């Protein structure tokens, strides 16, 4: 009885969590008038007009900017976090706990408290409204999280395997590419996906440091909220286009994501 009750409760929670996304998808295919009716309409004549409007409003440049900033920052994060996590997990440096604590404290500062010096530095360097600025900041934003996650995956690797590779004459690069990377690939995939999601959804930095050329998808969505009102159908269609890359990436990496997030759960 308890198991059935727990299953029913799980389904209820899943439906509640999924319903906003379902309603967004549904509203994206509605005419604008049907999206604001009360009571809401579940049956209507689907239309692609809202998606056409989204593309006519220059959706593609915002999309390209988001993809460029997110993918580039994720690649940099993985490239920097992996050797750092290796030093903290497999070859612990002195006072490594202090290093881990320092990485954790970098996540405690509200970004609003640092935006003024960041803006002044970017302005003095002439890199306001540039994709490279977002790449650097997204990398700095996600790097502490990536180091923590990748380290937790690396400490699960049996030291005997690494020592055996050393006995066989493998150097550091060979250990990293032929022994360590295949064993922590699911963890790296999970870390990369999480960092991609955080970068893709980031709004405050993009809003504060870009104006025209480097604006990202979250800023594009805000353009549908104006003094003329809130256009629910157009906003839903644009939001669906904005969420598709993350959904597709999650589906493609689903198996790796589940394996990565479960690493270290059972010893």
N, C-alpha and C positions, 0 to 999 in steps of 0.2 A: 504493500500500500504506500509506504514511504517513497519507494522508488518511482511509482507512477505519479505521485504528487510532485516530486522533484522534476520529473520529465515534463509534466504539464506546466509547471512554473517556468521551466527553462524555455519552453515554446512561447509562453506568454511574453516573457522578457525579450525573446528574439523578435517576435512580431512587433512589439513596442519600439525596439531599437531600429528595426528595418523600415517601419512605416514612414518616417519622414523622407527617406530616400525614395521609397515607392511613390509617395505623393509628389515628390519633385519630378520624377520621371513622367508620371501621369499628367501633371500640369504642363510639362514641356510640350506635350502633343495637343494641348487644348488651344482653341482660339482665346484671345485675351479676355473676351467677355465671359466665356465659360469658366475661366480660372478664378473669377472673383464672385461667383454666384453663391447665394446662401439660401438653402443648404447646398453643400458641394455636390457637383455632378460627377458620378462615376461612369456614366455612359454618355458618350458624345462622339462626334465625327472627328477622328484624328486628323491632324494637319501637320505639315512640316514647315509651315510659314515662320514659326518662331525661330527655328534653326537657321532658316535662310536669312532672317533679319540679323541673327547673331553673327553670321559670316559676313553679311554686308556691312556690319559695324566694325570691320577690321579685327576680327577675333584672331586671325592667324598670326599677326606680329606679336601680340601678347602671348599666344601659345608658344611661339618659337622662343621668346625671351624666357619663359618659365622652364621650358625643356632645357635650354642651354645652361641657365643658372643652376638648375637642380642637378642635372647629370654631371656637369663639370665639378660642382661642389662635392657630390657623392664620390666621384673618382678621387678627388684630392683627399677627402676624409679617409677613405679606405687606404690610400697610399701612405698617409701619415700615421694613421691609427694602428695599422698592423705592426710596424717595427716598434712603436711605442709600447703596445700591448705585449709584444714578444719580450721586450726588456723588463716589463713589470711582472710577467708570468713565468717565463721559462728561464730567464737569466735575471733574477731580481736584483735591482740596483740597491745601493744603500738608501735607507729611509724611503723605501718605495711607498710605504703607507702615507707619508707626508705628500708624496706626489699625487697619489690617488685622491687624497683629501683636497689638495689644491685644485685638481680637475673638477671635483664635485662642487667646490665653492664658486667656480666660474659660472655655474648654472644658477646661482642664488641671486645674482644681481639682476634686477628688472631691466630689460633692455631700454625702457623709457628713461632710466637713470643715466644711461650712457649715450643716448642718441645725440646730445648736443656736441660733446667732444668728437664723436664719430663723424658727425656732419661737418664740423670745422676742419677736421683732418682731410676728409674727402674733398672738401671745397678747396683747401690749400693745395692739394695734389692734382686738382683738376679732373677728378674722376667721379663727380656727381653725374647721375643719370647714365651710368655705364654698367654693363652687365658684369664686368670684372669686379666691380665693387660688391655686387650682390654675391658673386662667387666666393670672394674672400670672406665676407661676413657670414654666409651660410656655412662655410667650412669651419670657421671659428665657433659658430653656434652648435654644430653637430659633433665636433671633434671630441669633446669630453665624454659624451654619451657613447660614441663609437669605441673609444679606448676602454671604457668600463665594460661594454658588452663583449668586445673581442677578447679582452683579457679573461673574462669568465669562460669563454669557449676554449681558450688556449690552456688554461690550467687543468682542463679535463683530458688533455693529451697525455698518455702514459710516458713518463720520462724514459722508460726502457726503449721505446721506439726511437726517440731522438738520439739516445746514447748509441743505439745499434747503428744508426745512420752515420754517426761520427766515427765509429769503429770501422765502418766500410769506406771511410775517407771522404764523406760528403762535407763540403764547405757550407758556410752559412747560407749562401744563396740557394744551393741545392737542397739543403734541409727545408728552407722556407717554401720553395716551389714544388718539390717532389714529395715531401713528407707532411709538412704542416698544412699547407693550403688545401690539399685534397681532404684532409680530415676535418677542417673547420669551414669548408665551403658552405655548408648550410647556414652556419652562424654568420658568415660574411654576407650571404644573401639576405638574411633577416636584418642585419645591421644596415646594409645598403638600402633596403626597402624602407625601413623606418626613417633613415636620414632623408631619403627622397621625399617621403610624405611630409616631413617637417619643413623641408625647403619649398616644396610645391605649395603648401598652404600658408607660408609666411606672408604676412600682410604689413606689419608695422614698419619694418626696415624698407620694404619696397615703396611704401607710401611716403616715407620721410626722405628718401634719398634718390628717388626717380621722379621724373616729370613727364617726359614724352617718349624718348627713345628706348628706355630700358624697363618700361612698366610691364608688370606680369599679370597673369590671369586673375588673381584676387582683386587687383585694381580694376580690371575690365568688368568684373561683376558689379562693382560699386557704381559703375556708370549707368546701370539700369535703375538706380535710385536717384530720382531728381525732384525738382520742385513741382513737376507735373504729376507726380505720384509714383507709386511703386507698381511696376509692370510685372505681375507675378508670372505670367506665361513666358515672357521673354527671359526673365531672370531664371526661371526653372530650366529652360532650354539651354541657356548659357552655362548654368551650373552643372547640368548633365554633361555638356562637352568638357567642362573643366575637370570633372571627377573621373572621366573615362580613362585617362592615362594611369591614374593611381589604381583604379579597379582592375584594369587589364594587367598591370604589373603585379598586383596581388594575386590574380588568378594564375598567371604564368609561373610565379614563384611560390605558389601555395605550398607545394610539398616541401620545398627547401625552407620556406618560412616556418612551417610547423616543426620541422626537424631542428632548425636553428634555435627557435625559442624554447624547445624542450631540452636542449643540451644542458647538462649540469643539473637537471631536475632529479635524475636518479643516478646514484653512484653504485 
